[in-house]
Amino acid sequence: MKMEIENINYGDEFVLVVDDEESVREPIVAMLEHLSFKADSAVNSEEALEMLTQKPYTFLLTDIRIPGIDGLELIRRTKTTHPEICSIAMTGYSREFNYVEVINTGATDFVNKPFVIEELEAKIKRAIIERNVRQELQRLSITDSLTGLYNQRHFYARLNEEIARVKRQKHNLALILLDLDDFKRYNDKYGHLAGDELLQNVGKIINNNVRQGVDLGFRYGGDEFAVLLVDADEVIAEMMSARIEKGIEKECGITASTGSAIFADNLTAETLVEEADRRLYRSKEQRNNLKGPQRVAAF
């Protein structure tokens, strides 16, 4: 996390400057661009709100006193519609607005006009650091530290989100549950460090097989994993299950059992998991019956 904080790249930041005075607005844009920020400008809140829907801005820098919707209301609306954007208020009337009042609107910071670019840069840099720390802490809270996949806590949050989206958009959603076969025996024979390495490799195999930015892989618990496939039917779910199973057997030397289920209107998050779980254990029983007494010979 420290390395990410220290390696701040201004070129990744996109600032929208809002001020009704061109003589103020355009020099600020020029100063920001000199520091390698990307920057646009708007003359009022109405224009700014429209622009915020069109480009991936990371910062809003707005004067408080602007005609029509004032800067504080613009910050409030931006916080509601684009909570990921950091807002900094600026004003030449500092006696009329106190710091607490501005921060309570959702602003990250406050700067008095006139200001030098070094002061503005320092405030933006601090806001970037604070934002990056929040994002990293959020990432850690939903990530399994061993495998790098999402954790069980995040699984249920995302599953409910995806089910709500399915109901709105009427597309498919598939769930795969995966369980390593004889993992306890593997741990007993090779030790827990080898078992941890095996789980890490399974996490990589899952990540390498799902569609990045679309599907989601989770460590469900112990040696159990889950995969959410967005807009995928039963054929795709079975194909993905087989691909992951083959990858694990080839690269890890251990087999895995999977069970998949497709969301239907009569299901809840819990019943979808239960259905995938039933199919998983049916698959595991069939595999064990086929292997018989030789099922752990590979170890």
C-alpha positions in Angstrom: 0.0 0.0 0.0 2.9 2.4 0.8 4.4 1.9 -2.7 1.0 2.7 -4.3 0.7 5.9 -2.2 4.2 7.1 -3.1 3.8 6.4 -6.8 1.1 9.0 -7.5 0.7 9.7 -11.2 -1.1 13.0 -11.9 -1.7 11.8 -15.4 -4.3 9.4 -14.1 -6.3 12.3 -12.6 -9.0 14.2 -14.5 -10.0 17.5 -13.0 -13.2 19.5 -13.8 -12.7 23.2 -12.9 -16.0 25.2 -12.5 -15.9 29.0 -12.3 -18.0 31.6 -14.1 -14.9 33.9 -14.6 -12.8 32.9 -17.5 -9.9 34.9 -16.1 -9.9 32.5 -13.1 -11.0 29.3 -14.7 -8.6 29.0 -17.7 -5.3 29.8 -15.8 -6.2 27.1 -13.2 -6.7 24.6 -16.1 -3.4 25.7 -17.6 -1.6 25.3 -14.2 -3.1 21.8 -13.7 -2.1 20.7 -17.2 1.4 22.0 -16.5 1.5 19.6 -13.6 0.4 16.8 -15.9 -3.2 16.6 -14.7 -5.9 16.2 -17.4 -8.3 19.1 -16.9 -11.6 20.5 -18.4 -13.6 23.6 -17.4 -17.3 24.6 -17.0 -18.8 28.0 -16.5 -21.6 26.9 -14.2 -23.1 23.9 -12.3 -25.6 23.0 -14.9 -22.8 22.5 -17.5 -20.6 20.8 -15.0 -23.3 18.2 -14.0 -23.8 17.3 -17.7 -20.0 17.0 -18.2 -19.7 14.7 -15.2 -21.9 12.2 -16.9 -19.8 12.1 -20.0 -16.2 11.7 -18.8 -14.4 9.9 -16.0 -13.5 12.8 -13.8 -11.7 12.1 -10.5 -11.7 15.6 -9.1 -14.2 18.5 -9.1 -12.7 22.0 -8.3 -15.5 24.5 -8.0 -16.0 28.1 -7.0 -18.7 28.4 -4.3 -20.2 31.6 -5.7 -21.4 30.9 -9.2 -24.7 31.9 -10.8 -27.6 29.5 -10.6 -26.8 26.3 -8.7 -24.0 27.4 -6.3 -20.8 25.5 -5.7 -21.9 23.9 -2.5 -25.0 22.5 -4.0 -23.0 21.2 -7.0 -20.7 19.4 -4.5 -23.7 17.9 -2.8 -25.2 16.6 -6.0 -21.8 15.3 -7.2 -21.4 13.4 -4.0 -24.7 11.7 -4.5 -24.4 10.9 -8.2 -20.6 10.3 -8.4 -19.4 9.4 -4.9 -16.0 8.4 -6.2 -15.2 12.0 -7.3 -13.2 14.1 -4.8 -14.4 17.7 -4.6 -12.5 20.8 -3.6 -14.3 24.1 -3.0 -12.6 27.5 -3.7 -13.8 31.0 -2.8 -12.6 34.5 -2.5 -15.1 35.1 0.3 -13.6 33.0 3.1 -15.4 34.9 5.9 -18.8 33.8 4.5 -18.0 30.1 4.5 -16.3 28.1 7.2 -14.4 24.9 6.7 -16.9 22.6 8.5 -19.8 23.9 6.5 -17.9 23.2 3.2 -16.8 19.7 4.3 -20.3 18.8 5.4 -21.5 19.2 1.9 -19.2 16.4 0.9 -16.1 18.3 -0.2 -12.7 16.9 0.4 -11.0 20.2 1.0 -11.3 24.0 0.8 -9.0 26.6 -0.8 -9.1 30.4 -0.6 -8.6 32.5 -3.7 -6.2 33.7 -4.8 -3.9 30.7 -4.3 -0.6 29.6 -5.7 -0.4 26.3 -7.7 1.8 24.7 -5.0 -1.0 25.1 -2.5 -3.6 23.6 -4.8 -1.2 20.7 -5.7 -0.7 19.9 -2.1 -4.4 19.7 -1.4 -5.1 17.5 -4.4 -2.1 15.3 -3.6 -3.4 14.8 0.0 -6.8 14.0 -1.3 -5.4 11.4 -3.7 -3.4 9.8 -0.9 -6.5 9.7 1.4 -8.6 8.3 -1.5 -6.1 5.6 -2.3 -5.8 4.5 1.3 -9.6 4.2 1.5 -9.7 2.2 -1.7 -6.9 -0.1 -0.6 -8.5 -0.7 2.8 -11.8 -1.4 1.0 -10.0 -3.8 -1.4 -8.4 -5.6 1.5 -11.7 -5.9 3.4 -13.3 -7.9 0.5 -10.2 -9.9 -0.6 -9.0 -13.3 0.6 -5.4 -12.6 1.6 -4.1 -16.1 0.5 -5.6 -16.5 -3.0 -6.2 -12.9 -4.0 -9.8 -13.8 -4.9 -12.8 -12.0 -3.3 -13.8 -13.4 0.1 -17.0 -15.0 1.3 -18.3 -11.7 2.8 -18.1 -10.0 -0.6 -19.5 -13.1 -2.3 -23.0 -12.6 -0.7 -22.9 -8.9 -1.3 -22.1 -9.3 -5.0 -24.5 -12.2 -5.5 -27.4 -10.1 -4.2 -26.3 -7.2 -6.4 -26.1 -9.4 -9.5 -29.5 -11.0 -8.7 -31.1 -7.6 -8.5 -29.5 -6.7 -11.8 -30.7 -9.9 -13.4 -34.3 -9.0 -12.4 -34.0 -5.6 -13.9 -32.1 -6.4 -17.1 -33.5 -10.0 -17.7 -30.2 -11.6 -18.5 -28.7 -14.9 -17.2 -26.6 -15.5 -14.1 -24.7 -18.7 -13.4 -23.1 -19.8 -10.1 -20.3 -22.4 -9.9 -19.3 -23.9 -6.6 -16.0 -25.8 -6.5 -14.5 -28.1 -3.9 -11.0 -29.7 -4.0 -11.1 -33.5 -3.7 -9.2 -35.0 -0.7 -7.7 -31.7 0.2 -7.3 -32.8 3.8 -5.3 -35.8 2.7 -3.1 -33.5 0.6 -2.5 -31.3 3.6 -1.7 -34.3 5.8 0.8 -35.7 3.3 2.5 -32.5 2.1 2.0 -30.1 4.9 0.0 -26.8 5.3 2.5 -24.7 3.5 2.1 -26.9 0.4 -1.7 -26.8 1.0 -1.6 -23.0 1.0 0.5 -22.9 -2.2 -2.1 -25.2 -3.8 -4.9 -22.9 -2.8 -3.0 -19.9 -4.2 -2.6 -21.8 -7.5 -6.3 -22.6 -7.7 -7.0 -18.9 -7.2 -4.7 -18.1 -10.1 -6.4 -20.7 -12.3 -9.8 -19.4 -11.6 -8.7 -15.8 -12.2 -7.1 -16.8 -15.5 -10.2 -18.5 -16.8 -13.0 -16.0 -15.9 -13.7 -13.0 -18.1 -11.8 -10.1 -16.4 -14.1 -7.2 -15.4 -17.2 -9.4 -16.0 -17.1 -12.6 -14.0 -16.1 -12.9 -10.4 -14.0 -15.5 -8.5 -14.3 -16.0 -4.7 -12.7 -18.2 -2.0 -15.9 -19.4 -0.4 -14.1 -21.0 2.6 -11.3 -23.5 3.2 -10.8 -25.4 -0.1 -14.2 -24.2 -1.5 -14.4 -21.6 -4.2 -17.2 -19.9 -6.1 -17.5 -18.3 -9.5 -20.2 -15.9 -10.7 -20.7 -15.9 -14.4 -22.6 -12.9 -15.7 -25.0 -13.4 -18.6 -24.1 -17.1 -18.9 -26.4 -20.0 -19.4 -26.1 -23.7 -18.4 -23.9 -24.6 -21.4 -21.4 -21.8 -20.6 -21.4 -22.7 -16.9 -20.6 -26.4 -17.6 -17.9 -25.4 -20.1 -16.3 -23.1 -17.6 -16.6 -25.7 -14.8 -14.8 -28.3 -17.0 -12.1 -25.8 -18.0 -11.4 -24.9 -14.4 -11.4 -28.6 -13.3 -8.9 -29.5 -16.1 -6.7 -26.6 -15.2 -6.5 -27.6 -11.6 -5.8 -31.3 -12.4 -3.1 -30.4 -14.9 -1.3 -27.7 -13.0 -1.9 -28.8 -9.4 -2.1 -32.6 -9.6 -5.3 -32.8 -7.7 -8.9 -33.1 -8.9 -11.8 -30.8 -8.1 -15.6 -31.3 -8.1 -17.9 -28.6 -9.3 -21.6 -27.9 -9.3 -23.4 -25.1 -11.2 -26.8 -23.5 -11.0 -28.6 -20.9 -13.1 -30.7 -18.2 -11.5 -34.4 -18.4 -12.0 -37.2 -16.0 -10.8 -38.3 -18.4 -8.0 -34.8 -18.5 -6.5 -33.1 -16.4 -3.8 -29.4 -16.0 -3.2 -29.6 -18.7 -0.6 -31.6 -21.2 -2.7 -29.3 -20.6 -5.7 -26.3 -21.5 -3.5 -28.1 -24.5 -2.1 -28.9 -25.8 -5.7 -25.2 -25.3 -6.8 -24.1 -27.0 -3.6 -26.4 -30.0 -4.2 -25.0 -30.5 -7.6 -21.4 -30.1 -6.3 -21.8 -32.9 -3.9 -23.6 -35.1 -6.4 -20.6 -34.6 -8.7 -18.2 -35.4 -5.8 -20.0 -38.6 -5.0 -20.0 -39.7 -8.6 -16.2 -39.0 -8.8 -15.6 -40.9 -5.6 -17.6 -43.9 -6.8 -15.7 -44.0 -10.1 -12.3 -43.8 -8.3 -13.2 -46.3 -5.6 -10.4 -47.4 -3.3 -7.8 -45.9 -5.7 -9.1 -42.4 -5.4 -6.1 -41.1 -3.4 -3.4 -43.0 -5.4 -2.2 -39.8 -7.0 -0.9 -38.6 -3.6 
